[in-house]
Amino acid sequence: MPLPRQLPAGSSRSLLILDAYADALRAAGEDVQVVYSAHGDVFKIVHRAEG
């Protein structure tokens, strides 16, 4: 099962989970960051060019 690239901002664990996943993606060579999106009230992983 693939890991999610976005999670609800209301969960206290969402940011921690996505930060760890983004670290793994960066280690694999992807240029990503975790951002907050008010549309949908979520944290999500995006490529830096999208941020």
N, C-alpha and C positions, 0 to 999 in steps of 0.2 A: 504494500500500500504506500503510495507516494506521500511525502509530507506536505502539509498545506503551505501555501505561500501567503495566506492571509488568515487572521484570526480575530475574533471580536475584541474590541478595546476594553470592554467591560470586565473581562477576565484578568485577574491579577497575574496569571501565568503566561498569557499570550505573548507579551513582549519578551519574556525570558526564553520561551520556546523558539520564537522567530529569530531572536539574536543568535541563539546556538545554531540554528539551521543556516542562517546567513553566514556565520563563521565557517561552517562546513562548505558552503557553496564558494566562498572566497578562497578557501584552501584548495578547492578544485579548479580555481582559475576564473570564476565568474566575478564580475565587478558589480556587486549588489549592495543595497542598503535597506534597512527597515525604516519605513515611514508611516506616519499616521494619516489616514484618510477620513476626513469628516463625513464624506459621502459614504454612508454605511457604517460609520463609527468603528473602523477596523484598523489594525496594524497590518501592513503588508510588506512583502519583499519585492523590490523593484530593481531593475538595472539602473545604475547611476544616471545614465543618459535620460531615463524616464522621470527621475525624481524631481 
